[in-house]
Amino acid sequence: MTEHDAGVMVGDGQKSRFFRSENDSTDPNLEILDVRGWERPCTSDQDFDRPGRMHASIGTAPGAMQETNWRKLVGHRFAGDIADALYSAAHGGRCDKLMIAPSPTIMGDLRQGMHMEASDKMMTEVATGHTNMRRREIEKIAAGHTCNGATQ
């Protein structure tokens, strides 16, 4: 259930959209405020060298190290950027309440990185990825959630 001037964020590890509710909880009428994202560079631009090897602390057998998962690493950093944007919106007075609908892949990172001021304005969390849904579909989902996150 969104309220007038509530902020709504939908996002995943690559893209996020920020909205503000212009009406009441029965008809949120979300106005888009910001869209953020990052372009994933091709793998050849990310890997500078093949994975390394290291010797075990016990014995003489070398062990292989895994390649860095750049997409996952950037997704974690992007979640931090989203948390900072939510803080800016909460601190700057652009929204009185917040509703977030992040994908499960970044939910934990977002909770960890969220500032107390943004957490205090949190109305509900919807643990699904609605990043690529149309605005009207997101409005229906926002109207169907109460302040404790339960569906009406």
ABEGO torsion letter per residue (X at the ends): XBBBGBBBBBBBAABBBBBBBABBAABAGBBBABBBBBBBBBAAAABABBBBBBBBABEABBBBBBBBBAAAAAAAAAAAAAAAAAAAAAAAGABABBBBBBBAAAAAAAAAABBAAAAAABABBBBBBAAABBAAAAAAAAAABBAAGBBX
